[in-house]
Amino acid sequence: MSEAITRGVRVRVHAMYVPERSAPHEGNYFFAYRIRIVNEGRETVQLIARHWVITDAEQRVEEVRGEGVVGEQPVLQPGEAFEYTSFCPLTTPFGMMQGTYLMVTAAGEHFQVEIAPFTLAIPHTVN
């Protein structure tokens, strides 16, 4: 699990291996991750974009950018939370993800929120 707080926005991530969607003999490893974003600050914020940096066990890096998350651009009032689950396929049994969300305040100020690094690993590869 990973967790980071930026300007009162807490991002907590829990990742898991999905064996039923994986085919290790073909070099396909499928991971799910659950994210909870909580606005612990005093101002309303909206998540408008994401940027992921995905690194596999062979140090290959892929960057993914896009609008919102899972087709949404959630608005979070102070005290509100948003949760979603997404997925990441890898060609190795181990990897890492980290990134940022681009947020905007009700006043129109943009800022980046950190998504702390988290591990993607089949259960027997990490103690």
MDTraj code that builds the backbone (N, CA, C; nanometers):
import mdtraj as md
import numpy as np

residues = "MET SER GLU ALA ILE THR ARG GLY VAL ARG VAL ARG VAL HIS ALA MET TYR VAL PRO GLU ARG SER ALA PRO HIS GLU GLY ASN TYR PHE PHE ALA TYR ARG ILE ARG ILE VAL ASN GLU GLY ARG GLU THR VAL GLN LEU ILE ALA ARG HIS TRP VAL ILE THR ASP ALA GLU GLN ARG VAL GLU GLU VAL ARG GLY GLU GLY VAL VAL GLY GLU GLN PRO VAL LEU GLN PRO GLY GLU ALA PHE GLU TYR THR SER PHE CYS PRO LEU THR THR PRO PHE GLY MET MET GLN GLY THR TYR LEU MET VAL THR ALA ALA GLY GLU HIS PHE GLN VAL GLU ILE ALA PRO PHE THR LEU ALA ILE PRO HIS THR VAL ASN".split()
xyz = np.array([
    [0.0848, -0.1174, 0.0000],
    [0.0000, 0.0000, 0.0000],
    [0.0894, 0.1239, 0.0000],
    [0.0403, 0.2308, -0.0615],
    [0.1111, 0.3580, -0.0577],
    [0.0137, 0.4681, -0.0195],
    [0.0700, 0.5768, 0.0300],
    [-0.0136, 0.6886, 0.0699],
    [0.0673, 0.8166, 0.0610],
    [0.0025, 0.9238, 0.0134],
    [0.0651, 1.0555, 0.0080],
    [-0.0434, 1.1601, 0.0306],
    [-0.0025, 1.2734, 0.0874],
    [-0.0934, 1.3864, 0.1063],
    [-0.0289, 1.5086, 0.0440],
    [-0.1032, 1.5742, -0.0448],
    [-0.0585, 1.6977, -0.1084],
    [-0.1688, 1.8005, -0.0936],
    [-0.1392, 1.9116, -0.0306],
    [-0.2354, 2.0213, -0.0130],
    [-0.3689, 1.9726, 0.0420],
    [-0.3623, 1.8801, 0.1338],
    [-0.4843, 1.8307, 0.1979],
    [-0.5573, 1.7225, 0.1213],
    [-0.5023, 1.6781, 0.0103],
    [-0.5636, 1.5692, -0.0666],
    [-0.4824, 1.4418, -0.0405],
    [-0.5471, 1.3450, 0.0229],
    [-0.4824, 1.2174, 0.0547],
    [-0.5140, 1.1162, -0.0545],
    [-0.4093, 1.0484, -0.1033],
    [-0.4254, 0.9428, -0.2039],
    [-0.3669, 0.8147, -0.1455],
    [-0.4530, 0.7141, -0.1290],
    [-0.4118, 0.5839, -0.0753],
    [-0.4349, 0.4793, -0.1839],
    [-0.3333, 0.3935, -0.2063],
    [-0.3406, 0.2919, -0.3118],
    [-0.3126, 0.1544, -0.2528],
    [-0.3944, 0.0583, -0.2925],
    [-0.3742, -0.0821, -0.2564],
    [-0.3755, -0.1625, -0.3862],
    [-0.2648, -0.2323, -0.4147],
    [-0.2539, -0.3101, -0.5387],
    [-0.2632, -0.4589, -0.5096],
    [-0.3120, -0.5345, -0.6089],
    [-0.3215, -0.6795, -0.5946],
    [-0.3009, -0.7481, -0.7296],
    [-0.2456, -0.8658, -0.7231],
    [-0.2275, -0.9502, -0.8409],
    [-0.3597, -1.0187, -0.8733],
    [-0.3908, -1.0299, -1.0028],
    [-0.5157, -1.0932, -1.0457],
    [-0.4789, -1.2194, -1.1260],
    [-0.4632, -1.3339, -1.0584],
    [-0.4167, -1.4541, -1.1269],
    [-0.5114, -1.5031, -1.2355],
    [-0.6419, -1.4880, -1.2150],
    [-0.7371, -1.5380, -1.3148],
    [-0.7326, -1.4609, -1.4466],
    [-0.6725, -1.3424, -1.4485],
    [-0.6599, -1.2648, -1.5722],
    [-0.5164, -1.2656, -1.6247],
    [-0.4294, -1.3413, -1.5584],
    [-0.2879, -1.3473, -1.5942],
    [-0.2563, -1.4772, -1.6675],
    [-0.1481, -1.4736, -1.7449],
    [-0.0974, -1.5921, -1.8143],
    [0.0553, -1.5893, -1.8043],
    [0.1107, -1.6261, -1.6884],
    [0.2553, -1.6157, -1.6685],
    [0.3388, -1.6890, -1.7728],
    [0.2912, -1.8040, -1.8198],
    [0.3651, -1.8794, -1.9215],
    [0.3756, -1.8028, -2.0533],
    [0.2904, -1.7014, -2.0711],
    [0.2951, -1.6158, -2.1904],
    [0.3536, -1.4779, -2.1591],
    [0.4003, -1.4591, -2.0360],
    [0.4565, -1.3307, -1.9969],
    [0.3521, -1.2219, -1.9759],
    [0.2335, -1.2619, -1.9339],
    [0.1264, -1.1654, -1.9071],
    [0.0876, -1.1724, -1.7598],
    [0.1067, -1.0605, -1.6905],
    [0.0740, -1.0491, -1.5487],
    [-0.0226, -0.9319, -1.5339],
    [-0.1333, -0.9566, -1.4683],
    [-0.2402, -0.8576, -1.4596],
    [-0.2576, -0.8140, -1.3144],
    [-0.2560, -0.6850, -1.2924],
    [-0.2674, -0.6298, -1.1578],
    [-0.3846, -0.5327, -1.1510],
    [-0.4501, -0.5307, -1.0380],
    [-0.5558, -0.4334, -1.0106],
    [-0.5052, -0.3428, -0.8991],
    [-0.5531, -0.2196, -0.8993],
    [-0.5212, -0.1308, -0.7882],
    [-0.6446, -0.0497, -0.7528],
    [-0.6639, -0.0356, -0.6225],
    [-0.7786, 0.0376, -0.5679],
    [-0.7260, 0.1682, -0.5100],
    [-0.7861, 0.2782, -0.5521],
    [-0.7419, 0.4096, -0.5072],
    [-0.8545, 0.4795, -0.4330],
    [-0.8174, 0.5392, -0.3208],
    [-0.9104, 0.6219, -0.2431],
    [-0.8488, 0.7610, -0.2332],
    [-0.9235, 0.8593, -0.2814],
    [-0.8811, 0.9988, -0.2772],
    [-0.9728, 1.0703, -0.1776],
    [-0.9134, 1.1337, -0.0771],
    [-0.9910, 1.2021, 0.0256],
    [-0.9482, 1.3483, 0.0306],
    [-1.0460, 1.4375, 0.0226],
    [-1.0174, 1.5804, 0.0353],
    [-1.0223, 1.6160, 0.1838],
    [-0.9053, 1.6246, 0.2447],
    [-0.8945, 1.6613, 0.3852],
    [-0.8665, 1.8107, 0.4009],
    [-0.8670, 1.8830, 0.2884],
    [-0.8390, 2.0262, 0.2913],
    [-0.9642, 2.1088, 0.3139],
    [-0.9491, 2.2389, 0.2940],
    [-1.0582, 2.3330, 0.3192],
    [-1.1270, 2.3825, 0.1927],
    [-1.0737, 2.3454, 0.0770],
    [-1.1316, 2.3952, -0.0476],
    [-1.1800, 2.2809, -0.1365],
    [-1.2812, 2.3097, -0.2161],
    [-1.3331, 2.2125, -0.3119],
    [-1.2307, 2.1952, -0.4238],
    [-1.2074, 2.0691, -0.4643],
    [-1.1122, 2.0399, -0.5715],
    [-1.1763, 1.9438, -0.6715],
    [-1.1275, 1.9503, -0.7949],
    [-1.1717, 1.8573, -0.8985],
    [-1.0501, 1.7924, -0.9609],
    [-1.0558, 1.6609, -0.9762],
    [-0.9502, 1.5862, -1.0443],
    [-0.9772, 1.5971, -1.1936],
    [-0.8828, 1.6547, -1.2679],
    [-0.9082, 1.6725, -1.4106],
    [-0.8192, 1.5873, -1.5016],
    [-0.7031, 1.5412, -1.4498],
    [-0.6151, 1.4597, -1.5346],
    [-0.5265, 1.3721, -1.4472],
    [-0.4685, 1.2699, -1.5121],
    [-0.3777, 1.1781, -1.4431],
    [-0.2504, 1.1612, -1.5248],
    [-0.1428, 1.1282, -1.4553],
    [-0.0156, 1.0951, -1.5192],
    [0.0462, 0.9801, -1.4406],
    [0.0644, 0.8672, -1.5069],
    [0.1239, 0.7490, -1.4445],
    [0.2617, 0.7229, -1.5024],
    [0.3529, 0.6766, -1.4179],
    [0.4831, 0.6259, -1.4612],
    [0.4889, 0.4812, -1.4132],
    [0.4952, 0.3887, -1.5081],
    [0.4917, 0.2452, -1.4794],
    [0.6276, 0.1871, -1.5168],
    [0.6919, 0.1203, -1.4222],
    [0.8243, 0.0616, -1.4453],
    [0.8157, -0.0875, -1.4187],
    [0.8582, -0.1697, -1.5171],
    [0.8524, -0.3144, -1.4956],
    [0.9848, -0.3651, -1.4375],
    [0.9951, -0.4943, -1.4164],
    [1.1131, -0.5540, -1.3532],
    [1.2390, -0.5421, -1.4381],
    [1.2241, -0.5146, -1.5665],
    [1.3395, -0.4962, -1.6548],
    [1.3705, -0.3486, -1.6762],
    [1.3140, -0.2652, -1.5907],
    [1.3343, -0.1195, -1.5919],
    [1.2809, -0.0508, -1.7184],
    [1.1885, -0.1168, -1.7874],
    [1.1195, -0.0502, -1.8986],
    [1.0158, 0.0428, -1.8369],
    [1.0078, 0.1648, -1.8884],
    [0.9187, 0.2665, -1.8333],
    [0.8133, 0.3040, -1.9365],
    [0.6896, 0.3074, -1.8902],
    [0.5785, 0.3528, -1.9743],
    [0.5085, 0.4659, -1.8996],
    [0.4776, 0.5712, -1.9734],
    [0.4028, 0.6823, -1.9142],
    [0.2639, 0.6861, -1.9753],
    [0.1647, 0.7076, -1.8899],
    [0.0255, 0.7124, -1.9336],
    [-0.0340, 0.8436, -1.8836],
    [-0.0917, 0.9196, -1.9752],
    [-0.1571, 1.0459, -1.9405],
    [-0.2996, 1.0423, -1.9935],
    [-0.3895, 1.1061, -1.9222],
    [-0.5256, 1.1117, -1.9708],
    [-0.6124, 1.1998, -1.8837],
    [-0.7312, 1.2250, -1.9332],
    [-0.8273, 1.3052, -1.8583],
    [-0.8933, 1.2197, -1.7518],
    [-0.9106, 1.2770, -1.6341],
    [-0.9853, 1.2125, -1.5270],
    [-0.9351, 1.0742, -1.4920],
    [-1.0220, 0.9983, -1.4255],
    [-0.9953, 0.8595, -1.3893],
    [-1.1222, 0.7793, -1.4130],
    [-1.1090, 0.6616, -1.4682],
    [-1.2201, 0.5714, -1.5009],
    [-1.3383, 0.6481, -1.5621],
    [-1.3069, 0.7390, -1.6546],
    [-1.4122, 0.8125, -1.7248],
    [-1.4772, 0.9244, -1.6456],
    [-1.4237, 0.9573, -1.5292],
    [-1.4831, 1.0614, -1.4456],
    [-1.3802, 1.1674, -1.4096],
    [-1.4310, 1.2852, -1.3782],
    [-1.3497, 1.3949, -1.3258],
    [-1.4172, 1.4403, -1.1952],
    [-1.3964, 1.3620, -1.0897],
    [-1.4720, 1.3857, -0.9672],
    [-1.4420, 1.5197, -0.9000],
    [-1.5467, 1.5783, -0.8448],
    [-1.5366, 1.6993, -0.7634],
    [-1.5491, 1.6560, -0.6177],
    [-1.4542, 1.6998, -0.5361],
    [-1.4532, 1.6614, -0.3946],
    [-1.4642, 1.7851, -0.3066],
    [-1.5746, 1.7930, -0.2356],
    [-1.5908, 1.8968, -0.1346],
    [-1.5023, 1.8593, -0.0150],
    [-1.4693, 1.9536, 0.0721],
    [-1.3933, 1.9180, 0.1921],
    [-1.4622, 1.8033, 0.2671],
    [-1.3837, 1.7016, 0.3010],
    [-1.4360, 1.5856, 0.3725],
    [-1.4864, 1.4739, 0.2838],
    [-1.5004, 1.4976, 0.1546],
    [-1.5513, 1.3936, 0.0640],
    [-1.4384, 1.3052, 0.0114],
    [-1.4780, 1.1854, -0.0325],
    [-1.3826, 1.0887, -0.0866],
    [-1.4351, 1.0323, -0.2175],
    [-1.3427, 0.9822, -0.2988],
    [-1.3761, 0.9152, -0.4242],
    [-1.2886, 0.7912, -0.4316],
    [-1.3495, 0.6772, -0.4652],
    [-1.2755, 0.5521, -0.4780],
    [-1.2985, 0.4922, -0.6158],
    [-1.1937, 0.4288, -0.6679],
    [-1.2101, 0.3576, -0.7939],
    [-1.1063, 0.2462, -0.8028],
    [-1.1328, 0.1530, -0.8912],
    [-1.0405, 0.0435, -0.9186],
    [-1.0020, 0.0497, -1.0653],
    [-0.8747, 0.0272, -1.0914],
    [-0.8266, 0.0208, -1.2286],
    [-0.7264, -0.0933, -1.2387],
    [-0.6656, -0.1078, -1.3550],
    [-0.5829, -0.2242, -1.3831],
    [-0.4558, -0.1861, -1.4551],
    [-0.3549, -0.2730, -1.4446],
    [-0.2280, -0.2533, -1.5138],
    [-0.1725, -0.3896, -1.5542],
    [-0.1609, -0.4159, -1.6841],
    [-0.0947, -0.5387, -1.7280],
    [0.0561, -0.5150, -1.7369],
    [0.1334, -0.6157, -1.7017],
    [0.2786, -0.6109, -1.7164],
    [0.3254, -0.7365, -1.7878],
    [0.4466, -0.7305, -1.8435],
    [0.5075, -0.8493, -1.9045],
    [0.6076, -0.9133, -1.8097],
    [0.6206, -0.8576, -1.6889],
    [0.7087, -0.9132, -1.5862],
    [0.6262, -0.9336, -1.4578],
    [0.6713, -1.0232, -1.3691],
    [0.5935, -1.0511, -1.2474],
    [0.6060, -0.9448, -1.1383],
    [0.6799, -0.8393, -1.1653],
    [0.7038, -0.7354, -1.0662],
    [0.7162, -0.6010, -1.1371],
    [0.6670, -0.4969, -1.0722],
    [0.6815, -0.3622, -1.1262],
    [0.6434, -0.2599, -1.0217],
    [0.6493, -0.1347, -1.0627],
    [0.6149, -0.0233, -0.9740],
    [0.5316, 0.0768, -1.0533],
    [0.4440, 0.1467, -0.9820],
    [0.3687, 0.2571, -1.0406],
    [0.3780, 0.3761, -0.9470],
    [0.3754, 0.4945, -1.0047],
    [0.3664, 0.6186, -0.9289],
    [0.3136, 0.7242, -1.0240],
    [0.2735, 0.8377, -0.9703],
    [0.2229, 0.9384, -1.0612],
    [0.1700, 1.0609, -0.9913],
    [0.0859, 1.1338, -1.0662],
    [0.0242, 1.2550, -1.0144],
    [-0.1157, 1.2700, -1.0716],
    [-0.1972, 1.3408, -0.9968],
    [-0.3262, 1.3874, -1.0463],
    [-0.3165, 1.5382, -1.0613],
    [-0.3735, 1.5906, -1.1688],
    [-0.3853, 1.7344, -1.1857],
    [-0.5210, 1.7734, -1.1294],
    [-0.5175, 1.8611, -1.0299],
    [-0.6393, 1.9065, -0.9635],
    [-0.6598, 2.0547, -0.9934],
    [-0.7838, 2.0986, -0.9791],
    [-0.8148, 2.2409, -0.9921],
    [-0.9095, 2.2778, -0.8778],
    [-0.8853, 2.3942, -0.8189],
    [-0.9713, 2.4416, -0.7114],
    [-1.0926, 2.5122, -0.7707],
    [-1.1904, 2.5403, -0.6876],
    [-1.3094, 2.6134, -0.7325],
    [-1.2720, 2.7521, -0.7824],
    [-1.1588, 2.8051, -0.7342],
    [-1.1113, 2.9371, -0.7779],
    [-1.0311, 2.9301, -0.9079],
    [-1.0105, 2.8072, -0.9612],
    [-0.9404, 2.7916, -1.0884],
    [-0.7912, 2.7681, -1.0774],
    [-0.7402, 2.7485, -0.9567],
    [-0.5971, 2.7235, -0.9378],
    [-0.5666, 2.5760, -0.9624],
    [-0.4678, 2.5485, -1.0483],
    [-0.4255, 2.4112, -1.0782],
    [-0.3094, 2.3712, -0.9885],
    [-0.3078, 2.2444, -0.9459],
    [-0.1942, 2.1927, -0.8697],
    [-0.1860, 2.0417, -0.8883],
    [-0.0659, 1.9878, -0.8660],
    [-0.0402, 1.8445, -0.8797],
    [-0.0513, 1.7768, -0.7434],
    [-0.1153, 1.6597, -0.7418],
    [-0.1249, 1.5777, -0.6216],
    [-0.0429, 1.4514, -0.6448],
    [0.0441, 1.4193, -0.5512],
    [0.1317, 1.3031, -0.5639],
    [0.0560, 1.1724, -0.5417],
    [0.0885, 1.0731, -0.6239],
    [0.0490, 0.9339, -0.6013],
    [0.1796, 0.8627, -0.5690],
    [0.1989, 0.8277, -0.4427],
    [0.3251, 0.7680, -0.3980],
    [0.3498, 0.6349, -0.4695],
    [0.4768, 0.5983, -0.4889],
    [0.5078, 0.4707, -0.5547],
    [0.4448, 0.3525, -0.4822],
    [0.3987, 0.2568, -0.5621],
    [0.3470, 0.1318, -0.5054],
    [0.3911, 0.0159, -0.5924],
    [0.3982, -0.1015, -0.5290],
    [0.4502, -0.2211, -0.5940],
    [0.3387, -0.3024, -0.6580],
    [0.3678, -0.3530, -0.7758],
    [0.2840, -0.4523, -0.8433],
    [0.3671, -0.5808, -0.8413],
    [0.3187, -0.6846, -0.7760],
    [0.3998, -0.8064, -0.7659],
    [0.3113, -0.9273, -0.7440],
    [0.3494, -1.0388, -0.8091],
    [0.2808, -1.1610, -0.7763],
    [0.3225, -1.1978, -0.6333],
    [0.2355, -1.2584, -0.5542],
    [0.2593, -1.2723, -0.4096],
    [0.3925, -1.3334, -0.3687],
    [0.4449, -1.4279, -0.4413],
    [0.5690, -1.4912, -0.3945],
    [0.6952, -1.4160, -0.4336],
    [0.6856, -1.2994, -0.5028],
    [0.8065, -1.2277, -0.5444],
    [0.8517, -1.1232, -0.4441],
    [0.7673, -1.0873, -0.3469],
    [0.8043, -0.9863, -0.2473],
    [0.7697, -1.0392, -0.1095],
    [0.8612, -1.0239, -0.0159],
    [0.8365, -1.0685, 0.1218],
    [0.7779, -0.9558, 0.2021],
])
top = md.Topology()
chain = top.add_chain()
for i, resn in enumerate(residues, 1):
    res = top.add_residue(resn, chain, resSeq=i)
    for name in ("N", "CA", "C"):
        top.add_atom(name, md.element.get_by_symbol(name[0]), res)
traj = md.Trajectory(xyz[None], top)
